[in-house]
């Protein structure tokens, strides 16, 4: 059941179940001239063979207010790109595929590399960065939303509710973040958000003291959601993290750029499920193990920027505090799951907390041992200053690929 509680320092926009998606879409269509809207969907080619992306395309064909859809395509050869063109051809909106592995975009990458501005780590961060570069240089839209290509429970109301707060002519929000309840197969999902981020934020508060940034992160009901929308003025100077810390790093960048009054979170789904990552307890280079390290490092970096001082002893204290708070939350989630008739794997949850506690130490060691690490891809405003015509070259490459 929906509520109207406002928690923390940012606005929470609830779904009070009183409005249809058709009503939202009709109003949003009337804003098209003032605030044309775009959608970015980063995707691996392999997602085209899964039911989730087919459902997403089915739903998007019914959306009347989008100016353009930008698909970021990774891990695709020439035949794969042709198959992607056919796959997305039924979308009625202006649709462009950014073929990140294609030769034309490759030439743009070579120029970026020569200037020391190229994102070198493949992944979602790089994919999103090139899509935003095309969005900015094409200058067709003023507001852009992003969501993943593997949302099993997708419907078009998610997109409408995500874009509405930023596109609205009087709200004044520059950034909106989606939130939802993660579940699938009769279980409570979202382990990294529930069992890492929430207790880690609280452990950091207990260890280093009060922090506006930690209060800000703690205000988000689902800080790791991949769904967000932003105004073009935010997209231009935005620095995208290149690792698994993308969502937390993005929130940190928004916090650096805007006051909390310009930021909101919005309820976009009653139930949400997508592709799951393995815990990978024995391999710190993949799965939730690597994700937890990258997320923790992203938070440590942000706090260090604000003046926090870390040492090996600090990280051991954070780990101890986190571990106790994480186990306490397992008790809370167990009671919640049992009350609602969901399966709860207490042993699996506690093992995840143990792994994440170790990941905090690993993240701290990496943070201390590599102070010269550059985790962010350069902003497109920096690229425009260093290579003024490069955005236009990216647009030309994408248009030629899609011709």
C-alpha positions as a Markdown table, in Angstrom:
| # | Residue | x | y | z |
|---|---|---|---|---|
| 1 | Unk | 0.0 | 0.0 | 0.0 |
| 2 | Unk | 1.3 | 3.4 | -0.9 |
| 3 | Unk | 2.2 | 6.0 | 1.7 |
| 4 | Unk | 3.0 | 9.7 | 1.7 |
| 5 | Unk | 6.0 | 9.7 | 4.1 |
| 6 | Unk | 8.9 | 12.1 | 3.3 |
| 7 | Unk | 12.1 | 10.6 | 4.6 |
| 8 | Unk | 15.4 | 12.4 | 4.6 |
| 9 | Unk | 16.7 | 15.4 | 2.7 |
| 10 | Unk | 15.3 | 14.8 | -0.8 |
| 11 | Unk | 11.7 | 14.8 | -2.1 |
| 12 | Unk | 10.0 | 11.4 | -2.4 |
| 13 | Unk | 7.2 | 11.3 | -5.0 |
| 14 | Unk | 4.9 | 8.4 | -4.3 |
| 15 | Unk | 2.6 | 6.3 | -6.5 |
| 16 | Unk | -0.8 | 6.9 | -4.7 |
| 17 | Unk | -2.6 | 4.8 | -7.3 |
| 18 | Unk | -4.9 | 7.6 | -8.4 |
| 19 | Unk | -3.7 | 8.3 | -12.0 |
| 20 | Unk | -3.4 | 6.3 | -15.1 |
| 21 | Unk | -0.4 | 6.1 | -17.4 |
| 22 | Unk | -2.5 | 7.4 | -20.2 |
| 23 | Unk | -3.3 | 10.6 | -18.2 |
| 24 | Unk | 0.4 | 11.1 | -17.5 |
| 25 | Unk | 1.4 | 10.6 | -21.1 |
| 26 | Unk | -1.2 | 13.0 | -22.4 |
| 27 | Unk | 0.1 | 15.7 | -20.1 |
| 28 | Unk | 3.7 | 15.0 | -21.0 |
| 29 | Unk | 3.0 | 15.1 | -24.7 |
| 30 | Unk | 1.9 | 18.7 | -24.3 |
| 31 | Unk | 5.4 | 19.6 | -23.0 |
| 32 | Unk | 7.1 | 18.3 | -26.1 |
| 33 | Unk | 8.0 | 21.8 | -27.5 |
| 34 | Unk | 9.3 | 23.1 | -24.2 |
| 35 | Unk | 11.0 | 20.0 | -22.9 |
| 36 | Unk | 11.6 | 17.4 | -25.6 |
| 37 | Unk | 12.5 | 14.1 | -23.9 |
| 38 | Unk | 14.9 | 11.3 | -24.8 |
| 39 | Unk | 15.6 | 7.8 | -23.5 |
| 40 | Unk | 19.0 | 6.0 | -23.3 |
| 41 | Unk | 19.1 | 2.2 | -23.0 |
| 42 | Unk | 22.6 | 0.7 | -22.7 |
| 43 | Unk | 22.6 | -2.9 | -23.8 |
| 44 | Unk | 24.8 | -5.8 | -24.6 |
| 45 | Unk | 23.9 | -7.5 | -27.9 |
| 46 | Unk | 23.0 | -10.7 | -26.1 |
| 47 | Unk | 20.0 | -8.9 | -24.5 |
| 48 | Unk | 18.3 | -9.0 | -27.8 |
| 49 | Unk | 17.7 | -12.7 | -27.5 |
| 50 | Unk | 16.1 | -12.4 | -24.0 |
| 51 | Unk | 12.4 | -11.8 | -23.4 |
| 52 | Unk | 13.0 | -8.7 | -21.2 |
| 53 | Unk | 14.2 | -6.5 | -24.0 |
| 54 | Unk | 11.4 | -7.7 | -26.3 |
| 55 | Unk | 8.9 | -6.6 | -23.7 |
| 56 | Unk | 10.6 | -3.3 | -23.3 |
| 57 | Unk | 10.4 | -2.6 | -27.0 |
| 58 | Unk | 6.7 | -3.7 | -27.0 |
| 59 | Unk | 6.0 | -1.1 | -24.3 |
| 60 | Unk | 8.0 | 1.7 | -25.9 |
| 61 | Unk | 6.1 | 1.4 | -29.1 |
| 62 | Unk | 3.1 | 2.8 | -27.2 |
| 63 | Unk | 4.9 | 5.9 | -25.7 |
| 64 | Unk | 3.7 | 9.1 | -27.5 |
| 65 | Unk | 5.9 | 11.8 | -26.0 |
| 66 | Unk | 9.5 | 10.7 | -26.6 |
| 67 | Unk | 11.6 | 12.8 | -29.1 |
| 68 | Unk | 14.2 | 10.1 | -29.5 |
| 69 | Unk | 15.4 | 6.7 | -28.2 |
| 70 | Unk | 19.2 | 6.1 | -28.0 |
| 71 | Unk | 20.3 | 2.5 | -27.8 |
| 72 | Unk | 23.9 | 1.9 | -26.6 |
| 73 | Unk | 25.0 | -1.4 | -28.2 |
| 74 | Unk | 28.0 | -3.2 | -26.8 |
| 75 | Unk | 29.7 | -6.5 | -27.8 |
| 76 | Unk | 28.3 | -6.5 | -31.3 |
| 77 | Unk | 29.9 | -7.3 | -34.7 |
| 78 | Unk | 28.7 | -6.2 | -38.1 |
| 79 | Unk | 26.0 | -8.9 | -38.4 |
| 80 | Unk | 24.9 | -8.3 | -34.8 |
| 81 | Unk | 24.5 | -4.6 | -35.6 |
| 82 | Unk | 22.4 | -5.4 | -38.6 |
| 83 | Unk | 20.3 | -7.7 | -36.4 |
| 84 | Unk | 19.9 | -4.9 | -33.8 |
| 85 | Unk | 18.7 | -2.5 | -36.5 |
| 86 | Unk | 16.0 | -5.0 | -37.5 |
| 87 | Unk | 15.1 | -5.6 | -33.8 |
| 88 | Unk | 14.6 | -2.0 | -33.0 |
| 89 | Unk | 13.1 | -1.0 | -36.4 |
| 90 | Unk | 9.5 | -1.2 | -35.1 |
| 91 | Unk | 9.9 | 1.6 | -32.7 |
| 92 | Unk | 7.9 | 4.6 | -34.0 |
| 93 | Unk | 10.1 | 7.2 | -32.3 |
| 94 | Unk | 13.3 | 8.5 | -33.9 |
| 95 | Unk | 15.7 | 5.7 | -32.8 |
| 96 | Unk | 19.5 | 5.7 | -33.1 |
| 97 | Unk | 21.8 | 2.8 | -32.2 |
| 98 | Unk | 25.2 | 3.9 | -30.9 |
| 99 | Unk | 27.4 | 1.0 | -32.1 |
| 100 | Unk | 30.3 | 1.2 | -29.7 |
| 101 | Unk | 32.3 | -1.5 | -31.4 |
| 102 | Unk | 31.7 | -0.2 | -34.9 |
| 103 | Unk | 34.5 | 1.3 | -37.1 |
| 104 | Unk | 33.0 | 4.8 | -37.3 |
| 105 | Unk | 32.6 | 5.2 | -33.5 |
| 106 | Unk | 36.0 | 3.5 | -33.3 |
| 107 | Unk | 37.6 | 6.5 | -35.1 |
| 108 | Unk | 36.0 | 8.8 | -32.6 |
| 109 | Unk | 37.5 | 6.7 | -29.8 |
| 110 | Unk | 40.9 | 6.9 | -31.4 |
| 111 | Unk | 40.7 | 10.7 | -31.4 |
| 112 | Unk | 39.7 | 10.7 | -27.8 |
| 113 | Unk | 42.5 | 8.3 | -26.9 |
| 114 | Unk | 45.0 | 10.6 | -28.7 |
| 115 | Unk | 43.8 | 13.4 | -26.5 |
| 116 | Unk | 43.9 | 11.3 | -23.3 |
| 117 | Unk | 40.1 | 11.5 | -22.9 |
| 118 | Unk | 38.9 | 8.1 | -24.0 |
| 119 | Unk | 37.1 | 5.7 | -21.6 |
| 120 | Unk | 39.2 | 2.6 | -21.7 |
| 121 | Unk | 37.2 | 0.2 | -19.5 |
| 122 | Unk | 34.4 | -1.6 | -21.3 |
| 123 | Unk | 31.1 | -1.7 | -19.5 |
| 124 | Unk | 27.9 | 0.1 | -18.7 |
| 125 | Unk | 29.6 | 3.3 | -17.7 |
| 126 | Unk | 31.4 | 3.7 | -21.0 |
| 127 | Unk | 28.2 | 2.7 | -22.9 |
| 128 | Unk | 26.2 | 5.3 | -21.1 |
| 129 | Unk | 28.9 | 7.9 | -21.6 |
| 130 | Unk | 28.9 | 7.6 | -25.4 |
| 131 | Unk | 25.1 | 7.6 | -25.5 |
| 132 | Unk | 25.1 | 10.9 | -23.4 |
| 133 | Unk | 27.7 | 12.3 | -25.8 |
| 134 | Unk | 25.3 | 11.6 | -28.7 |
| 135 | Unk | 22.3 | 13.0 | -26.8 |
| 136 | Unk | 24.2 | 16.2 | -26.0 |
| 137 | Unk | 25.8 | 16.8 | -29.5 |
| 138 | Unk | 22.6 | 16.0 | -31.4 |
| 139 | Unk | 20.8 | 18.7 | -29.2 |
| 140 | Unk | 17.3 | 17.3 | -30.0 |
| 141 | Unk | 16.1 | 16.9 | -26.4 |
| 142 | Unk | 16.3 | 18.7 | -23.1 |
| 143 | Unk | 15.6 | 15.9 | -20.7 |
| 144 | Unk | 16.9 | 12.4 | -20.8 |
| 145 | Unk | 16.0 | 9.2 | -18.9 |
| 146 | Unk | 18.1 | 6.0 | -18.6 |
| 147 | Unk | 17.2 | 2.5 | -17.8 |
| 148 | Unk | 18.6 | -1.0 | -18.3 |
| 149 | Unk | 17.7 | -3.5 | -21.0 |
| 150 | Unk | 17.1 | -6.4 | -18.7 |
| 151 | Unk | 14.0 | -5.3 | -16.8 |
| 152 | Unk | 11.8 | -8.4 | -16.7 |
| 153 | Unk | 8.8 | -6.5 | -15.2 |
| 154 | Unk | 8.9 | -3.5 | -17.4 |
| 155 | Unk | 5.9 | -1.4 | -18.4 |
| 156 | Unk | 5.8 | 2.1 | -19.9 |
| 157 | Unk | 4.5 | 3.7 | -16.7 |
| 158 | Unk | 8.0 | 3.3 | -15.3 |
| 159 | Unk | 9.3 | 5.7 | -17.9 |
| 160 | Unk | 6.5 | 8.2 | -17.6 |
| 161 | Unk | 6.9 | 8.5 | -13.8 |
| 162 | Unk | 10.7 | 8.7 | -14.1 |
| 163 | Unk | 10.6 | 11.6 | -16.6 |
| 164 | Unk | 7.6 | 13.5 | -15.3 |
| 165 | Unk | 9.3 | 15.3 | -12.3 |
| 166 | Unk | 12.3 | 16.6 | -14.4 |
| 167 | Unk | 10.2 | 17.5 | -17.5 |
| 168 | Unk | 7.4 | 19.2 | -15.5 |
| 169 | Unk | 7.4 | 23.0 | -16.3 |
| 170 | Unk | 7.2 | 24.1 | -12.6 |
| 171 | Unk | 8.6 | 21.4 | -10.4 |
| 172 | Unk | 12.2 | 22.6 | -10.8 |
| 173 | Unk | 13.9 | 19.2 | -10.4 |
| 174 | Unk | 17.1 | 18.6 | -12.3 |
| 175 | Unk | 17.4 | 14.9 | -11.4 |
| 176 | Unk | 15.0 | 12.1 | -10.5 |
| 177 | Unk | 15.9 | 8.6 | -9.3 |
| 178 | Unk | 13.6 | 5.6 | -9.6 |
| 179 | Unk | 12.8 | 3.4 | -6.7 |
| 180 | Unk | 10.8 | 0.1 | -6.2 |
| 181 | Unk | 10.5 | -3.1 | -4.4 |
| 182 | Unk | 12.9 | -5.8 | -5.8 |
| 183 | Unk | 11.5 | -9.3 | -5.8 |
| 184 | Unk | 11.3 | -12.4 | -8.0 |
| 185 | Unk | 10.5 | -16.0 | -7.5 |
| 186 | Unk | 9.0 | -15.5 | -4.1 |
| 187 | Unk | 12.1 | -14.0 | -2.6 |
| 188 | Unk | 13.4 | -10.6 | -1.5 |
| 189 | Unk | 16.1 | -9.4 | -3.9 |
| 190 | Unk | 18.4 | -6.4 | -4.0 |
| 191 | Unk | 21.1 | -7.8 | -1.8 |
| 192 | Unk | 23.7 | -5.2 | -2.5 |
| 193 | Unk | 21.4 | -2.3 | -1.6 |
| 194 | Unk | 19.9 | -4.0 | 1.4 |
| 195 | Unk | 22.9 | -5.7 | 2.8 |
| 196 | Unk | 25.8 | -3.5 | 1.8 |
| 197 | Unk | 24.8 | 0.1 | 1.1 |
| 198 | Unk | 22.3 | 0.7 | 3.9 |
| 199 | Unk | 24.4 | -0.8 | 6.8 |
| 200 | Unk | 27.7 | 0.7 | 5.3 |
| 201 | Unk | 26.2 | 4.2 | 5.2 |
| 202 | Unk | 25.1 | 3.8 | 8.9 |
| 203 | Unk | 28.5 | 2.4 | 9.8 |
| 204 | Unk | 30.3 | 5.3 | 8.1 |
| 205 | Unk | 28.1 | 7.7 | 10.1 |
| 206 | Unk | 29.0 | 6.0 | 13.3 |
| 207 | Unk | 32.7 | 6.0 | 12.4 |
| 208 | Unk | 33.4 | 9.3 | 10.9 |
| 209 | Unk | 30.5 | 11.4 | 12.3 |
| 210 | Unk | 27.7 | 13.5 | 10.8 |
| 211 | Unk | 27.8 | 14.0 | 7.0 |
| 212 | Unk | 25.4 | 15.8 | 4.7 |
| 213 | Unk | 26.5 | 13.3 | 1.9 |
| 214 | Unk | 25.8 | 10.2 | 4.0 |
| 215 | Unk | 22.4 | 11.7 | 5.0 |
| 216 | Unk | 21.7 | 12.3 | 1.3 |
| 217 | Unk | 22.6 | 8.7 | 0.3 |
| 218 | Unk | 20.6 | 7.3 | 3.2 |
| 219 | Unk | 17.5 | 9.3 | 2.0 |
| 220 | Unk | 17.3 | 7.2 | -1.2 |
| 221 | Unk | 15.0 | 4.2 | -0.9 |
| 222 | Unk | 16.9 | 2.3 | -3.6 |
| 223 | Unk | 20.3 | 4.1 | -4.3 |
| 224 | Unk | 21.5 | 1.4 | -6.7 |
| 225 | Unk | 18.5 | 1.7 | -9.1 |
| 226 | Unk | 19.6 | 1.9 | -12.7 |
| 227 | Unk | 16.7 | 4.2 | -13.6 |
| 228 | Unk | 17.1 | 7.9 | -13.5 |
| 229 | Unk | 16.3 | 11.1 | -15.5 |
| 230 | Unk | 18.2 | 14.4 | -15.7 |
| 231 | Unk | 18.1 | 17.8 | -17.4 |
| 232 | Unk | 20.6 | 18.5 | -20.2 |
| 233 | Unk | 22.4 | 21.0 | -18.0 |
| 234 | Unk | 23.4 | 18.2 | -15.6 |
| 235 | Unk | 24.3 | 15.8 | -18.4 |
| 236 | Unk | 27.0 | 18.1 | -19.9 |
| 237 | Unk | 29.3 | 18.4 | -16.9 |
| 238 | Unk | 28.6 | 15.0 | -15.5 |
| 239 | Unk | 31.5 | 12.7 | -14.8 |
| 240 | Unk | 30.5 | 9.0 | -15.3 |
| 241 | Unk | 32.2 | 6.4 | -13.2 |
| 242 | Unk | 33.7 | 3.6 | -15.3 |
| 243 | Unk | 33.2 | 0.7 | -12.8 |
| 244 | Unk | 30.4 | -1.0 | -10.8 |
| 245 | Unk | 30.2 | 2.2 | -8.7 |
| 246 | Unk | 28.2 | 3.8 | -11.5 |
| 247 | Unk | 24.9 | 4.4 | -9.6 |
| 248 | Unk | 26.5 | 5.6 | -6.4 |
| 249 | Unk | 29.1 | 7.6 | -8.3 |
| 250 | Unk | 26.3 | 9.3 | -10.3 |
| 251 | Unk | 24.4 | 10.2 | -7.1 |
| 252 | Unk | 27.6 | 11.6 | -5.7 |
| 253 | Unk | 28.1 | 13.8 | -8.8 |
| 254 | Unk | 24.5 | 15.0 | -8.6 |
| 255 | Unk | 25.1 | 15.9 | -4.9 |
| 256 | Unk | 28.2 | 17.9 | -5.9 |
| 257 | Unk | 26.3 | 19.8 | -8.6 |
| 258 | Unk | 22.9 | 20.6 | -7.1 |
| 259 | Unk | 21.2 | 21.3 | -3.8 |
| 260 | Unk | 18.8 | 18.7 | -2.5 |
| 261 | Unk | 15.9 | 20.8 | -3.5 |
| 262 | Unk | 16.7 | 20.0 | -7.1 |
| 263 | Unk | 16.7 | 16.3 | -6.6 |
| 264 | Unk | 13.9 | 13.8 | -6.1 |
| 265 | Unk | 13.2 | 10.1 | -6.0 |
| 266 | Unk | 10.0 | 8.6 | -7.6 |
| 267 | Unk | 8.1 | 5.4 | -7.1 |
| 268 | Unk | 8.1 | 3.8 | -10.6 |
| 269 | Unk | 7.0 | 0.2 | -9.9 |
| 270 | Unk | 5.1 | -2.0 | -7.5 |
| 271 | Unk | 7.3 | -4.9 | -8.3 |
| 272 | Unk | 10.7 | -5.0 | -10.1 |
| 273 | Unk | 12.9 | -7.8 | -11.3 |
| 274 | Unk | 15.9 | -8.0 | -13.7 |
| 275 | Unk | 18.9 | -10.2 | -14.4 |
| 276 | Unk | 20.8 | -11.2 | -11.3 |
| 277 | Unk | 24.6 | -11.2 | -10.6 |
| 278 | Unk | 26.3 | -14.1 | -8.8 |
| 279 | Unk | 27.8 | -13.5 | -5.4 |
| 280 | Unk | 31.3 | -14.7 | -6.6 |
| 281 | Unk | 32.8 | -15.1 | -3.1 |
| 282 | Unk | 36.0 | -16.5 | -4.4 |
| 283 | Unk | 36.6 | -14.1 | -7.3 |
| 284 | Unk | 36.9 | -10.3 | -6.5 |
| 285 | Unk | 37.0 | -9.5 | -10.2 |
| 286 | Unk | 33.4 | -10.3 | -11.0 |
| 287 | Unk | 29.8 | -10.5 | -9.8 |
| 288 | Unk | 28.6 | -8.9 | -6.6 |
| 289 | Unk | 32.0 | -9.3 | -5.0 |
| 290 | Unk | 33.5 | -6.8 | -7.4 |
| 291 | Unk | 30.4 | -4.6 | -7.4 |
| 292 | Unk | 30.6 | -4.3 | -3.6 |
| 293 | Unk | 34.3 | -3.3 | -3.7 |
| 294 | Unk | 33.6 | -0.6 | -6.4 |
| 295 | Unk | 30.6 | 0.8 | -4.5 |
| 296 | Unk | 32.5 | 1.0 | -1.3 |
| 297 | Unk | 35.4 | 2.7 | -3.0 |
| 298 | Unk | 33.1 | 5.2 | -4.6 |
| 299 | Unk | 31.7 | 6.2 | -1.2 |
| 300 | Unk | 35.2 | 6.4 | 0.3 |
| 301 | Unk | 36.3 | 8.7 | -2.5 |
| 302 | Unk | 33.4 | 11.0 | -2.1 |
| 303 | Unk | 33.9 | 11.3 | 1.7 |
| 304 | Unk | 37.7 | 11.9 | 1.2 |
| 305 | Unk | 36.8 | 14.8 | -1.2 |
| 306 | Unk | 34.8 | 16.2 | 1.6 |
| 307 | Unk | 37.7 | 16.1 | 4.0 |
| 308 | Unk | 37.4 | 12.7 | 5.7 |
| 309 | Unk | 40.7 | 11.1 | 6.5 |
| 310 | Unk | 41.0 | 7.3 | 6.2 |
| 311 | Unk | 43.6 | 4.8 | 7.4 |
| 312 | Unk | 43.8 | 1.0 | 7.7 |
| 313 | Unk | 42.6 | 1.3 | 11.3 |
| 314 | Unk | 39.6 | 3.4 | 10.1 |
| 315 | Unk | 38.6 | 0.7 | 7.6 |
| 316 | Unk | 38.8 | -2.0 | 10.2 |
| 317 | Unk | 36.5 | 0.0 | 12.5 |
| 318 | Unk | 34.1 | 0.6 | 9.6 |
| 319 | Unk | 34.1 | -3.1 | 8.9 |
| 320 | Unk | 33.3 | -4.0 | 12.5 |
| 321 | Unk | 30.5 | -1.5 | 12.7 |
| 322 | Unk | 29.1 | -2.6 | 9.3 |
| 323 | Unk | 29.2 | -6.2 | 10.2 |
| 324 | Unk | 27.0 | -5.8 | 13.3 |
| 325 | Unk | 24.6 | -3.5 | 11.5 |
| 326 | Unk | 24.4 | -5.8 | 8.6 |
| 327 | Unk | 23.5 | -8.8 | 10.7 |
| 328 | Unk | 20.9 | -6.7 | 12.6 |
| 329 | Unk | 19.3 | -5.9 | 9.2 |
| 330 | Unk | 19.2 | -9.6 | 8.3 |
| 331 | Unk | 16.9 | -10.1 | 11.3 |
| 332 | Unk | 14.7 | -7.3 | 10.1 |
| 333 | Unk | 14.5 | -8.6 | 6.5 |
| 334 | Unk | 13.8 | -12.1 | 7.8 |
| 335 | Unk | 10.7 | -10.9 | 9.8 |
| 336 | Unk | 9.5 | -8.8 | 6.9 |
| 337 | Unk | 9.8 | -11.8 | 4.5 |
| 338 | Unk | 8.1 | -14.3 | 6.8 |
| 339 | Unk | 5.2 | -11.9 | 7.4 |
| 340 | Unk | 4.7 | -11.5 | 3.7 |
| 341 | Unk | 5.0 | -15.2 | 2.8 |
| 342 | Unk | 8.4 | -14.8 | 1.1 |
| 343 | Unk | 11.3 | -17.3 | 1.2 |
| 344 | Unk | 14.2 | -15.9 | 3.2 |
| 345 | Unk | 17.6 | -17.6 | 3.1 |
| 346 | Unk | 19.1 | -16.4 | 6.4 |
| 347 | Unk | 22.3 | -18.4 | 5.9 |
| 348 | Unk | 22.8 | -17.0 | 2.4 |
| 349 | Unk | 22.1 | -13.4 | 3.6 |
| 350 | Unk | 24.6 | -13.7 | 6.5 |
| 351 | Unk | 27.2 | -15.1 | 4.1 |
| 352 | Unk | 26.6 | -12.1 | 1.8 |
| 353 | Unk | 27.2 | -9.8 | 4.8 |
| 354 | Unk | 30.4 | -11.7 | 5.6 |
| 355 | Unk | 31.6 | -11.2 | 2.0 |
| 356 | Unk | 30.6 | -7.5 | 1.9 |
| 357 | Unk | 32.5 | -7.0 | 5.2 |
| 358 | Unk | 35.6 | -8.4 | 3.5 |
| 359 | Unk | 34.9 | -6.3 | 0.4 |
| 360 | Unk | 35.0 | -3.2 | 2.6 |
| 361 | Unk | 38.6 | -4.0 | 3.7 |
| 362 | Unk | 39.5 | -4.8 | 0.1 |
| 363 | Unk | 38.1 | -1.5 | -1.1 |
| 364 | Unk | 39.9 | 0.3 | 1.7 |
| 365 | Unk | 43.2 | -1.4 | 0.8 |
| 366 | Unk | 42.8 | -0.4 | -2.9 |
| 367 | Unk | 41.8 | 3.1 | -1.9 |
| 368 | Unk | 45.0 | 3.6 | 0.2 |
| 369 | Unk | 47.3 | 1.8 | -2.2 |
| 370 | Unk | 46.3 | 3.7 | -5.3 |
| 371 | Unk | 45.7 | 7.3 | -4.5 |
| 372 | Unk | 46.4 | 8.3 | -8.2 |
| 373 | Unk | 43.4 | 6.2 | -9.5 |
| 374 | Unk | 41.1 | 8.2 | -11.8 |
| 375 | Unk | 37.7 | 6.5 | -11.5 |
| 376 | Unk | 35.7 | 8.9 | -13.6 |
| 377 | Unk | 35.4 | 9.2 | -17.4 |
| 378 | Unk | 36.0 | 12.9 | -18.4 |
| 379 | Unk | 32.8 | 15.0 | -18.7 |
| 380 | Unk | 31.6 | 15.9 | -22.2 |
| 381 | Unk | 32.1 | 19.6 | -21.2 |
| 382 | Unk | 35.8 | 18.8 | -20.9 |
| 383 | Unk | 35.8 | 17.0 | -24.2 |
| 384 | Unk | 34.1 | 19.9 | -25.9 |
| 385 | Unk | 36.8 | 22.3 | -24.5 |
| 386 | Unk | 39.7 | 20.1 | -25.6 |
| 387 | Unk | 38.2 | 18.9 | -29.0 |
| 388 | Unk | 35.4 | 21.2 | -29.9 |
| 389 | Unk | 34.3 | 19.3 | -33.0 |
| 390 | Unk | 34.4 | 15.8 | -31.6 |
| 391 | Unk | 30.7 | 15.7 | -30.5 |
| 392 | Unk | 29.7 | 16.5 | -34.1 |
| 393 | Unk | 32.0 | 13.7 | -35.3 |
| 394 | Unk | 30.2 | 11.3 | -32.9 |
| 395 | Unk | 26.8 | 12.4 | -34.2 |
| 396 | Unk | 28.0 | 11.9 | -37.8 |
| 397 | Unk | 29.4 | 8.5 | -37.1 |
| 398 | Unk | 26.1 | 7.4 | -35.4 |
| 399 | Unk | 24.0 | 8.8 | -38.2 |
| 400 | Unk | 26.1 | 7.1 | -40.9 |
| 401 | Unk | 25.8 | 3.8 | -39.1 |
| 402 | Unk | 22.0 | 4.2 | -38.8 |
| 403 | Unk | 21.5 | 5.4 | -42.4 |
